[in-house]
Each structure stands twice: as C-alpha cells, then as structure tokens.
C-alpha cells in the first residue's frame, strides 16, 4: 500500500482491521470485524473499526456489499471477489457464504444466461452478482 495522504496514517487500529480482513476470506460486518479485532487489540473501539473501514473503502483497499432486508454492509479486501459473485444469504442469522462458480453446473447456468442476454437484448455480460436467500445449515438445526 503506497498511499501518501495526510488523512491516511497507518495507526494501530487500522493495522488491526486490515489484519482481520487479510486473515478471513468471508464477508464480515463491522460488528464481526470489531469482535475479532478486540481479541488482537483489546483497546480498539467500534468507532475506530467503522472509520477505518470507511477510509479503506474510500481509498479502494476494501469493498463492501449490502445484503438482505437488514442492508448491513459486509466488507472484504478488494480483489478477493470474482467477476462471478453468487452469495448465499441466510435470512435468519445473516451469514453469507460465497457459492463457487468453479462448479460445472453453475458455469453452464451462467453461460446459458449470458447467451440468452446476448441473443435477446444484444447485452454482453461482463460480471454477474446474485444473492440467493434462504436458511443456512446452522439455523436449520
């Protein structure tokens, strides 16, 4: 990271927030990041986590996505998302799981949608973002 702006000083709380995001592949809410960050740096406050996330997003280090009716933002390091994004969102606990586009059936489905969009609307698909809502395995128990 080579940002030379006075607004962007790498403070201890910001280092911790980045460390949390680097250590996790899944999307995390600010609350989840705060809970993990407290274990690494007990003096960190929620406001510091939230401000750090907003600053990282502003400078393009982090990207966020809002899911579900609660519209809570979920954060992830930029570049970890694929061009094909399929998110399984639990309507009970709001956990998010990325569904892999490497699956052969999913790849076929996406190709069919892409072909249909082009044939019907002359629309060339460049990326795909889908949210599928339901109940996760833990909430079914």
Secondary structure as GFF3:
##gff-version 3
##sequence-region A 1 141
A	DSSP	alpha_helix	12	23	.	.	.	ID=ss1
A	DSSP	alpha_helix	30	40	.	.	.	ID=ss2
A	DSSP	alpha_helix	46	58	.	.	.	ID=ss3
A	DSSP	beta_strand	62	67	.	.	.	ID=ss4
A	DSSP	beta_strand	72	77	.	.	.	ID=ss5
A	DSSP	beta_strand	84	90	.	.	.	ID=ss6
A	DSSP	beta_strand	96	99	.	.	.	ID=ss7
A	DSSP	alpha_helix	104	121	.	.	.	ID=ss8
A	DSSP	beta_strand	128	134	.	.	.	ID=ss9
A	DSSP	alpha_helix	137	140	.	.	.	ID=ss10
###
